[in-house]
Amino acid sequence: MIEFRSVSKQFPGGTVAVNDFSLVIPSRKTTVLVGSSGSGKTTILRMINRMIDPTSGSIEIDGEDISTLQPVKLRRRIGYVMQNSGLLPHFSVIDNVATVPILSGMPKKKAREQSLALLDTVGLDRSLAHRYPSQLSGGQQQRVGVARGLAANPNILLMDEPFGAVDPIVRAELQAELIRLQRELDKTVVFVTHDIDEAFLLGDQVVILETGGHIVQVGSPTEILSDPANDFVASFIGADKGKRALTIRKTPRGEILVDSEGRAAGVLVPAQDGADR
Amino acid sequence: MNWIANNLDQVGQLTLAHLAIALPPIVLSFVISVPIGWLANRLRWSRGILRWSSGALLTLCVLLYAIPSFPLFVALPSLIGTGLRDPVNVVVGLTLYGIALMVRTSADGLAAVDPDVRESATAVGFSGWSRFWRVELPLSAPVLLAGLRVVAVSTVSLTTVGAVLGISSLGTLFTDGFQRNIPAEIATGIVVTMAIALIIDAILVLVGRLLLPWVRATSRAGGPRTSRSVKQAVVT
């Protein structure tokens, strides 16, 4: 469990990126921080591994105040995946994945063997192991980034818009892959995005943020969609217009759902057990 | 050609003497310049007087190159307590010139490391020290190597100036050739000096290829990895 207690961050220039932010991030669930630019979501994420230290307030991981921990050691036990993969261009794929275990003192041979297995986990062919990141496609690079994030077998995985720079088809593949991985690995995932569809797809808990890290609403996708806290949320999630505001239209062949533009969006089917999230 | 055949021994000895003077400054100026370049970068990102001192430091180093070489070699013995004809004078002087060329390159090379990569290295748990050795230094190596190649050829060529003060090197072939009016001797001095410069340059290129295999792989794949090139990367 990660707990933020009245955390604020003011940057040297005077900008208040986050103001009095409190949140509990449950273990073994995916929490998605979603908001537009300037909402402080990335600042909040980076405070978890002390890339940024708060100006006031405290952050605890499993009851331990992280300001008392050594930043380098803390980072080595937290997985981090960023936009544009952040891979080291001068390390081969396998050495990129093995980076953190080797930094933590694991013998190189063992770290590489373990990293090969991780390539399988993230759906990459082992034949790519000795290529350099620049020789991979954007989607493949992100997969390597995820493998690197998992290499030290961390309990916590931080993901900073990891799929923001790949095209929609690859993004959908990577999202599906992350859902599968999360089912197998059960990590505490903290995911930052500005894409509300991605937030609803991946999040067990979705946190909608406004400027300055102000929380507008926290809840499961179902809770937020069925009961938006205010007009801002309703408009942000598109409940008031577009593709999420669906109406039933009768046609000669049966009923279909149409969006506000009148385009066919789907059909109504009987509910399945356990489909509710 | 007869002159060369008759004086092969002398040319060989002068070549060795030349290398003994030229190689230490190449290594020393590199080893000294990289930390200065690193320091200049650190200062550049700080505030107030420290930030200003970064530019002053770089300018000061570059100004070393403006000191005329002959007076420098004459003045050095009294400054560092060596004899007038001690090769150490030339080694020290050439090291100063090497630093003048190399410091700016070092600072620029280290500053050019992709900030995304630097940040992600920090995020996964590199400490400041290991990040410098394992990320920043290797990634700036192509730029450092380019600078080192200039320093190497320039140093090999400048080494000849010492001959005017009576410090043996291939430059001795010029001074001796002029005094005794032997054009073949002068020509030999020029050609062998340039050949040494070329060979050292070739060795540096080769070492670069061996130590930096990722550079060629990256350029084949379409330029260095920048955040932009990833966005444009081809779909799986």
Interface residues (C-beta under 8 A of the other chain):
Chain A: R46 N49 M51 V72 K73 R75 R76 Y80 M82 N84 S85 G86 L87 L88 P89 H90 F91 S92 T99 V100 L103 S104 R131 Y132 P133 S134 Q135 L136 S137 G138 G139 Q140 Q141 R148 A165 V166 D167 I169 V170 E173
Chain B: D114 D116 V117 E119 S120 A121 T122 A123 V124 G125 F126 S127 S130 V135 P138 L139 L212 W214 A217 T218 R220 A221 G222 P224 R225 S227 S229 V230 K231 A233 V234 V235 T236
